[in-house]
Amino acid sequence: MDAYSPWDSYPAAAHIDLKALAANAARLRAYAPNARHMGIVKADAYGHGRAQVATVLAENGYDILGAAQLSEALALRHELDAAGFNHVDIFSWMLPPRAPETIKRALAAGIEVSVSSVEQLRLLQQTQMPARVHLKVDTGMGRAGVEADQLPELVTELLRARGSGIETVAVWSHLARADETGPDAAAATAAQQQRFDAACEQVETMGLTGLTRHLAATSGIIWHPQLHYDMVRDGIGLYGLSPDPTHASSEQLGLQPVMTLTAQLSLVKPVRAGQTVSYGGTWVAPRDTWLAVVPLGYGDGIPRHASNAATVLVRGTNPIRARIVGRVCMDQFVVDLGPTPHAPAAMGDEVVLFSAGRQAAGAVDNCLSTGQVPSADDWARCSGTINYEIVTRVGARVPRHYSN
């Protein structure tokens, strides 16, 4: 008898197209052919499955991967080693302030880390372990990174730390508005480039030489080739999504969305006009109609803000683009199938929330793109968020199915 998996009976799945992932990797390399490419696999590879994505990237020539938290970087190190890719470097940029043993384990595993302050450098020194450090400068993001007036002190301490095995190997920063269009965004990005160049020059003048410079993520790779420097960070583009669909769609950028999210209808039933649906009764049936229950909810990462807005494709007797009606619940939501004489779908029919199979033409009016499969971009527009969040928040209890 085959071993039972709890995922066998889960009425939904995220289908991950690894061939599309590899194609996206090649496309991003074509955008920045002269730079080293770091593949970003943070947050379980944006919800796509860290181990599987990392393996594909390593197989396609990536020699460095990035993960935000040290704990996920350690897990990634184990996964890469198990797959035979112990030569692939790992960079992690968030140091836990009260986890010295985790830091020690990470340094012992050869994970490269980021430093934005003298205090963070001290965390590394306390481990008495060798370390490979990326010096982060704040060029306008206002998040992590050393400020310009504190940079000399930090560089001085990094120079001193070389005697204890702490080697500074890179200098980097993060762009705040590279995915935006318009003169203000262009000016902000240009200002960040100027600050980055000044910081790199100052660091080298003070004696930290031969450092790898990296500034651009996906939006910088695609739209700001002057910011490629020595290395770039391939993020959302790997997963086939545009950093700004209002600027250019995935299709226009030559990227293929990797994730398709599907479920099986758990119930189809007729209701009379006047029937309220879900918590708060925010939707009332305007006529006799058929409703269907989709067994996914905000516990699975479905945005509650998609209530009464987002649409799905129900593959019933005829494909139906059905809108969510009522509030999204923790484990389920309801869609309106329409006022047909007979049930247009049945329990067990497949429903596609968003698909990697095509690009939506763009939402109009109330987020409907009639006759087409919804995309992650459609869901983002309906939920008042970005496509990054739509795929990344798909919950861990939704099984991932992988295809090549």
Disulfide bonds with the S-S distance in Angstrom:
Cys367-Cys382 2.49
